[in-house]
């Protein structure tokens, strides 16, 4: 599991499914309703790609 941002800066949570050999990600969209900010989780299919091989990685923020 790792997080990323889309071109417009929206956060994306990515899940690497080892047995299925695929990458699934959800885009967290923000919106204001009743002066509260909420996240709406929607599948981001444009980021779903077959994974050929996977290895654990450490991601750090610059």
C-alpha positions in Angstrom: 0.0 0.0 0.0 1.3 3.5 -0.9 -0.1 6.9 -1.5 0.5 9.2 -4.5 -1.0 12.4 -5.9 -2.7 12.9 -9.3 -1.8 15.6 -11.7 -4.3 17.9 -10.0 -2.9 17.2 -6.6 -5.7 14.9 -5.4 -4.5 12.1 -3.1 -4.6 8.5 -4.4 -4.2 5.4 -2.3 -2.7 2.5 -4.2 -3.0 -1.2 -3.4 -0.6 -3.8 -5.0 -2.5 -7.1 -5.1 0.3 -9.7 -5.3 -1.8 -12.8 -6.0 -3.8 -11.1 -8.8 -0.7 -9.3 -10.0 -2.4 -6.0 -10.4 -2.4 -2.5 -9.1 -5.7 -1.0 -7.8 -6.0 2.6 -6.7 -8.7 4.9 -5.3 -8.8 8.6 -5.7 -9.9 10.6 -2.6 -11.9 13.5 -3.8 -12.7 16.4 -1.5 -15.7 18.6 -1.4 -17.3 21.0 0.9 -20.8 20.2 2.4 -22.2 22.0 5.4 -18.8 23.6 6.0 -17.2 20.2 6.5 -14.7 18.6 4.2 -15.3 15.0 3.3 -13.5 12.4 1.2 -15.4 10.5 -1.5 -13.7 7.2 -2.4 -14.0 6.3 -6.1 -12.1 3.8 -8.1 -9.5 5.3 -10.3 -9.5 2.9 -13.2 -7.0 4.9 -15.3 -4.3 3.8 -12.8 -5.2 0.1 -12.9 -2.3 -1.6 -14.7 -1.1 -5.2 -14.7 1.9 -5.7 -12.4 4.5 -8.0 -13.8 6.6 -8.4 -10.7 6.5 -6.7 -7.3 9.0 -6.1 -4.5 8.6 -4.2 -1.3 9.7 -0.6 -1.5 10.2 2.3 0.9 8.7 5.6 -0.3 9.8 8.8 1.4 8.7 12.3 0.8 11.4 14.7 -0.4 
